[in-house]
Amino acid sequence: MTSTNKLRVITPDSSSALNVLTARVQRATGRAVQAELQEIDHEDLIVELRLAEGSSPPPYQLALLIEEASTGLQVLSMWREERTDLTSRVSRQPQVMGYEDLFLPSVVRRAFDDRIPTASWQGARDLQRPHWLLAVPVMTACGQMVAGVQRRNGYSHRFTVAEATAIRNRLVA
């Protein structure tokens, strides 16, 4: 089993934040970077990234290297993770939304635009309890873009890459 370096970083959110963030981490580490999950939490963008495999310093040294090379970017955590099967159970069937649907929540539109699973904190409004909303974009076999959307009440229990992968797998099955 091989391991890979993963990290969670935070930066102020903007329309190009994901591209800027991945470019900065790639430049700082000299490694290809794959964004696996992003969260929009108030005015910040939090992204979980996977670095391409290869020999590297320990995670804490990589974190320091990234923070020193990138202003406006903070490493929240960095770890070495064993490659595992990400088949996880999804508690219930996600709602499916199409790219052409008229009334898409902004988090679903952002997931389509960035082509990455995207979670967003939705504060209390219009008699709805505060909740997380996760949108996982998938290209179907017939070339149609859809997203599996799942809701989770409560702030502290965030969505994970394994849950996003499970939703993606359920949609393409």
Secondary structure, DSSP 8 states (H G I E B T S, - for coil): --EEEEEEEEEE--TTHHHHHHHHHHHHHTS-EEEEEEEEETTEEEEEEEE--S----HHHHHHHHHHH-TT-EEEEEEEEE--------SS--EEEETT-SS--HHHHHHHHHTS-EEEEE-SBTTB--EEEEEEEEE-TTS-EEEEEEEEESSSS---HHHHHHHHHHHH-
